[in-house]
């Protein structure tokens, strides 16, 4: 039996004045959580005036314990800088995992149950930010 290749995690960054959005698509797990944390930390480092970091989870298919650990590492980084960490469109499985672990309260939940995320905030121009280096 041939093993199917695991779907990768795709990360896309949009940045604007005082805010950044990191769009996640795929699996947030042992193999991808380090890349995820590095990209989020790069967003924080790129803008000292950042007030909000939005994680668009609408394309997330899976989040294991390493994915939750990555979310908590990112929360630690945002909290120490006074940056609000928003989870946009978190799938039901992610909300459940965060609720069971008692960590749901650490995140601002945006757009739960909505289909698509729009620009943040309205009228702000966001531009794609290329990856900081090769991904593994």
WOKABEL-V159817 format. One record per backbone hydrogen bond with DSSP energy under -0.5 kcal/mol. NH is the residue of the N-H (numbers start at 1). CO is the residue of the C=O. If there is no record, write none. Layout:
NH | CO
NH | CO
//
This chain:
10 | 8
10 | 25
12 | 23
13 | 129
14 | 21
15 | 127
16 | 19
19 | 16
20 | 52
21 | 14
22 | 54
23 | 12
23 | 21
24 | 22
24 | 56
25 | 10
26 | 59
28 | 62
29 | 27
32 | 29
33 | 29
36 | 32
37 | 33
38 | 34
39 | 35
40 | 36
41 | 37
42 | 38
43 | 39
44 | 40
45 | 41
46 | 42
47 | 43
50 | 47
51 | 18
52 | 18
53 | 84
54 | 20
54 | 52
55 | 86
56 | 22
56 | 54
57 | 55
57 | 88
59 | 24
60 | 57
61 | 26
62 | 26
64 | 28
68 | 64
69 | 65
70 | 66
71 | 67
72 | 68
73 | 69
74 | 70
75 | 71
76 | 72
77 | 73
78 | 74
79 | 75
80 | 76
81 | 77
81 | 78
82 | 78
82 | 79
83 | 78
84 | 51
86 | 53
86 | 84
87 | 108
88 | 55
88 | 86
89 | 110
94 | 91
95 | 91
96 | 92
97 | 93
98 | 94
99 | 95
100 | 96
101 | 97
102 | 99
103 | 98
104 | 98
106 | 103
107 | 104
108 | 85
109 | 107
110 | 87
110 | 108
114 | 111
124 | 121
126 | 124
127 | 15
129 | 13
130 | 128
//
